[in-house]
Amino acid sequence: MCNISFIKNMFKMFVVILLYLTCIFARRFPEEDYTGGYFDSQYARTKTALEKLEHAPQWIPNWPDSAVKMGQVSGVALDTSGLLLVFHRATNSWDLNTFTDRNVYQGIGDPPIAEPTILVFNETGDLLDSWGQNLFYIPHGITVDNKGNVWVTDVALHQVFKFTPENRIKPAMVLGEKFIPGDDDEHFCKPSAVAVHSSGDFFVADGYCNTRIVKFAADGTKILQWGKRFGDGPFVLKVPHALALAEDRGELCAADREHGRLACFRADSGAFSVAFRHWLVGPRLFSLAYAPVHGGRLYIVNGPALGGGVPVRGYAIDYTSGKLIQTFAPDDGFSNPHDIAVTPDGSAVYVAELNPPRVVRFGSEPAASATRVAGDARVAAIASVAAVASSNVTHVTATATAIDEGAWWGAWSGARGGAAGGALAALGAALLLALCRARSRGKHAREPLLS
């Protein structure tokens, strides 16, 4: 019996080695040229889901004035009068050589961007104003509060700035130490975004390194913070990239970029409230904006992911039900959208793109009914249960292991606890698949999180 068992084990090992060698030396076609099996069904599934959505608002071509040249456009924001502020990097850019391994900016000895980095457009796309020259190095987030103050972040400087309407040259408030990354009460590390409450309290997404959200009083005094890098649960963030306040609901929502989810928290306490996910959005969600229209809507843009899988588009989500209602993209498609802004009535949506560097405008919603949906993306934290209420996504609880066959983007982290048995059963196959995929991805899998 012992010899038989030994022979069986040796045979299994031989099969595993043979499969691995096949993976290494097999000829592979690019995924985009593959026309059978899974890829056909995934394409059909995506096409069907998109057809269920209202394709609105409509793209408005030739906006803004083409004579205005921009660098990487990192942020867009609307002021109370409806003017659009565009934050761009002009001649600077963020690439693999911009920072050291310790998140220190490599161009500390260089002068700041000499050109205006903040451009102000009216609804028709005319350039009305420009400022922000000789101030910034790698612009990122921008927002305007209800008093007309402009708040921006610079990831190279590791700082947050507030400018009043009366003075666009000298900031009224600066948080963080110039060029010095850190994770204490006096430092940020590549802060990505700011959201300002009507009370004057404001929130900073200290996104790329510290994976936290920090709340401050109007005078810059720290009130509280939340978010962690490791572990499970709704407070684990991986690049909180953008923020949006839904004041009528008392919530602050964040684009948890590399988790492909939209997470909302109580604005007063930081308590987790709810999260949104959908397989159509995919594994990366770059930005979001809120409009208190039709009971509340969230507008989001996803981004390119390794291996593709889903289209890069904008979506509108019903805040109450969590259903995807609308989808929008320019006729030539999005390449690398980075930020989004929406008017309070939802009649205009603006999307910033890094590459090609541009701002894309979408016009008023048509009068057609917005009742068509592609499933519910809302994940509610109710006691210990997280229910994904969707016609397309399998229901998930804190102990469930069943996942929709197309939900490759993952499930809410609280649903992972009961999956240990199934994970052990599938470990061998998963390891082989991972080895194959790792070889196919090559150096792209090792690229750091940029933008």
Secondary structure, 3 states (H helix, E strand, C coil): CHHHHHHHHHHHHHHHHHHHHHHHHCCCCCHHHCCCCHHHHHHHHHHHHHHCCEECCCEECCCCCCCCCCCCEEEEEECCCCCEEEEECCCCCCCCCCECCCCCECCCCCCCCCCCCEEEECCCCCEEEEECCCCCCCEEEEEECCCCCEEEEECCCCEEEEEECCECCCCCEEECCCCCCCCCCCCCCCCCEEEECCCCCEEEEECCCCCEEEEECCCCCEEEEECECCCCCCCECCCEEEEEEEHHHCEEEEEEHHHCEEEEEECCCCCEEEEECCCCCCCCEEEEEEECCCCCEEEEEECCCCCCCCCCCEEEEECCCCEEEEEECCCCCCCCEEEEEECCCCCCEEEEECCCCEEEEECCCCCCCCCCCCCECEEEEECCEEEECCCCCCCCCCCCCCCCCCCCCCCCHHHCHHHHHHHHHCHHHHHHHHHHHHHHHHHHHHCCCCC
